[in-house]
Amino acid sequence: IVGESGSGKSTLARVITGLLPPKSGQVWFDGRTLSRALAGRSRRDLREVQMIYQMADTAMNPRHTVDTIIGRPLQFYFGMKGAEKSHRVAELLDQIELGSDFGKRFPAELSGGQKQRVCIARALAAKPKVIICDEVTSALDPLVADGILKLLLKLQAEARMAYLFITHDLATVQAIADKVAVMHRGRVVRYGAKGDVLTPPFDDYTDLLLSSVPEMELGWLEKALHARRMESAGN
């Protein structure tokens, strides 16, 4: 789902997850209607639709270790305890390419990219059918964001789950999307396969959205890294 800030992307995600009740209509998932309110959803409903937020800092309890954060859904959804839970947490840490040593750390001891990986592991712990990714790379350095996208694609292939990716970054859309919905003022104005949506002719809003994306100069990253090395050498 792509659109400018304020187009309704994150609001839609909250409606799907039950965090925000819709003003009208229903949420359908996997052939069934989901309750409009979070409290009315079954444990199965909650487990099968997970969400990863833009700001990992506010999505984790700063007083809990990584082991505890990832272990909570294992206990809630599957009743795992003790050694069984610890073993599964270690497996999930390996899946997100951190390693079991990170389990004893607190969120404040992690980098931004590491925090987002922990949030990914927590979502994976529930064995969901779909994960809603709400601007999960927009607060990260471009190199770190690229690593997160590659990790998500790898995990998707392994777990055979779907992503509902919410972003305003069309480069991200090009990298990961199969189908694209363009939102404007709370409505979907264009929807279809990625190649169709991002190929003209466009509606007026999609044309404006695509034309507003700046093009990176070829070799921009290498130039930036070289400038940083020169600055460090000068200091």
C-alpha positions in Angstrom: 0.0 0.0 0.0 1.6 3.3 -1.1 0.6 6.9 -0.7 1.7 10.2 0.7 1.7 10.9 4.4 -1.9 11.3 5.7 -3.4 9.2 2.9 -4.8 6.6 5.3 -2.3 3.8 5.0 -1.5 3.4 8.7 -5.2 3.9 9.6 -6.1 1.0 7.3 -3.5 -1.2 9.1 -5.0 -0.4 12.5 -8.4 -1.3 11.2 -7.2 -4.6 9.9 -5.5 -5.5 13.1 -8.5 -4.4 15.2 -6.7 -1.6 16.9 -9.1 0.9 15.4 -12.8 0.1 14.6 -13.9 0.9 11.1 -16.6 3.5 10.6 -18.3 1.2 8.1 -17.7 -2.0 6.3 -16.1 -5.2 7.5 -12.6 -6.8 7.6 -12.5 -10.1 5.8 -9.5 -12.4 6.2 -8.9 -16.0 4.9 -12.6 -16.5 4.2 -14.0 -15.2 7.4 -15.1 -11.9 9.0 -13.0 -10.5 11.7 -14.5 -8.7 14.7 -14.4 -4.9 14.4 -12.8 -4.6 17.9 -9.6 -6.2 19.1 -11.3 -7.6 22.2 -13.8 -9.5 20.0 -11.2 -11.4 18.1 -10.3 -15.0 18.8 -6.7 -16.1 19.7 -6.5 -17.6 16.2 -7.5 -14.2 14.6 -4.8 -12.4 16.7 -2.1 -15.0 15.9 -2.7 -15.1 12.2 -2.4 -11.3 11.6 0.7 -9.7 13.1 2.1 -6.2 12.7 5.6 -4.7 12.7 5.6 -0.9 13.5 7.8 1.9 12.1 9.3 2.9 15.5 10.7 -0.2 17.1 11.6 1.8 20.2 8.0 2.3 21.2 6.9 -1.2 20.2 9.1 -2.9 22.9 9.0 -2.8 26.7 12.4 -1.2 27.6 12.4 -3.2 30.9 12.2 -6.6 29.1 15.1 -8.5 27.7 15.0 -9.7 24.0 14.3 -13.2 25.3 11.2 -12.1 27.1 10.0 -9.9 24.2 10.2 -12.8 21.7 9.0 -15.4 24.2 5.7 -13.7 25.1 3.8 -14.7 22.0 5.2 -18.2 22.3 3.7 -18.6 25.7 0.5 -16.7 24.8 -0.3 -18.6 21.6 1.3 -21.9 22.1 1.7 -22.3 25.9 5.4 -22.7 25.6 7.5 -22.6 28.8 10.9 -23.3 30.1 13.4 -25.0 27.9 11.0 -25.4 25.0 10.4 -21.7 24.9 14.1 -20.8 25.3 15.0 -23.2 22.4 12.4 -21.6 20.1 13.6 -18.1 21.0 17.2 -19.1 20.1 15.9 -20.4 16.8 14.1 -17.2 16.0 17.2 -15.1 16.9 19.2 -17.2 14.4 16.5 -16.7 11.8 16.8 -12.9 12.1 20.6 -13.2 12.0 21.4 -11.9 15.4 22.2 -15.1 17.4 21.2 -16.3 20.8 23.7 -14.0 22.6 21.4 -11.1 22.0 18.7 -12.7 24.1 19.9 -11.3 27.4 20.2 -7.7 26.0 17.7 -4.9 26.6 16.3 -2.7 23.8 18.5 0.2 24.9 21.6 -2.0 24.1 20.5 -2.6 20.5 20.9 -0.5 17.3 17.9 0.6 15.3 18.3 -2.2 12.8 18.7 -4.8 15.6 15.6 -3.5 17.3 13.6 -3.9 14.1 14.9 -7.5 13.7 13.7 -8.3 17.2 10.3 -7.0 16.3 10.3 -9.2 13.2 11.2 -12.2 15.4 8.4 -11.4 17.8 5.9 -11.4 14.8 7.3 -14.6 13.4 7.0 -16.3 16.8 3.2 -16.3 16.4 3.4 -18.2 13.0 1.2 -15.7 11.3 -0.4 -16.0 7.8 0.2 -12.3 7.2 2.4 -9.6 8.7 1.5 -6.0 8.3 4.8 -4.0 7.9 4.0 -0.3 8.6 6.9 1.8 7.3 9.3 -0.6 8.9 12.4 0.7 7.1 11.6 4.5 6.9 13.4 5.3 10.2 16.5 3.4 9.3 19.8 4.2 7.5 19.5 3.2 3.8 22.1 0.4 4.2 20.4 -1.0 7.3 17.0 -0.7 5.6 18.3 -2.7 2.6 19.4 -5.5 5.0 15.9 -5.5 6.7 14.2 -5.9 3.3 16.5 -8.7 2.3 15.8 -10.5 5.6 12.0 -10.1 5.2 12.1 -11.6 1.7 14.2 -14.5 2.9 11.8 -15.2 5.8 8.8 -14.9 3.6 10.2 -17.7 1.3 11.0 -19.9 4.4 7.7 -19.4 6.2 5.4 -19.0 3.1 3.5 -16.1 4.6 2.2 -12.8 3.1 3.2 -9.2 3.8 1.0 -6.2 3.7 3.7 -3.6 3.2 2.8 0.0 4.0 5.2 2.6 2.6 5.6 5.9 0.9 8.9 4.8 -0.7 8.4 3.6 -4.2 11.9 2.1 -4.4 10.8 -0.3 -1.6 7.6 -1.0 -3.6 9.7 -1.9 -6.7 11.9 -4.2 -4.6 9.3 -6.3 -2.8 5.8 -5.9 -4.1 3.7 -8.3 -6.1 0.5 -6.2 -6.1 0.2 -2.5 -5.3 -2.6 -0.3 -4.0 -2.3 3.5 -4.2 -4.2 5.3 -1.5 -5.4 8.9 -1.5 -7.5 10.5 1.2 -8.6 7.2 2.6 -9.5 5.6 -0.7 -7.8 3.2 -3.0 -7.4 5.0 -6.3 -5.3 2.4 -8.2 -4.8 -1.3 -7.6 -3.3 -4.2 -9.5 -0.1 -6.1 -10.2 3.1 -4.0 -9.6 3.9 -3.8 -13.3 0.4 -2.5 -14.2 0.1 0.0 -11.4 3.6 1.5 -12.0 3.2 1.7 -15.8 1.3 4.5 -17.6 -1.3 5.6 -18.3 -1.8 6.9 -14.7 -4.6 8.5 -12.9 -3.8 12.1 -11.9 -2.9 11.3 -8.3 -0.6 8.3 -9.1 1.1 10.4 -11.8 1.7 13.1 -9.2 3.0 10.6 -6.7 5.4 9.0 -9.1 6.7 12.3 -10.5 7.4 13.6 -7.0 10.0 10.8 -6.3 13.6 12.2 -6.6 16.0 10.1 -8.7 19.3 9.2 -7.2 22.4 10.1 -9.1 24.2 7.0 -10.3 27.0 6.2 -7.9 25.6 8.4 -5.1 26.4 5.9 -2.4 30.0 5.4 -3.4 30.5 9.2 -3.5 28.9 9.6 0.0 31.1 6.8 1.5 34.2 8.4 -0.1 33.4 11.8 1.3 32.9 10.3 4.7 36.3 8.5 4.6 38.0 11.8 3.4 36.4 13.7 6.3 37.5 11.0 8.8 41.1 11.2 7.4 41.1 15.0 7.7 40.1 14.8 11.3 
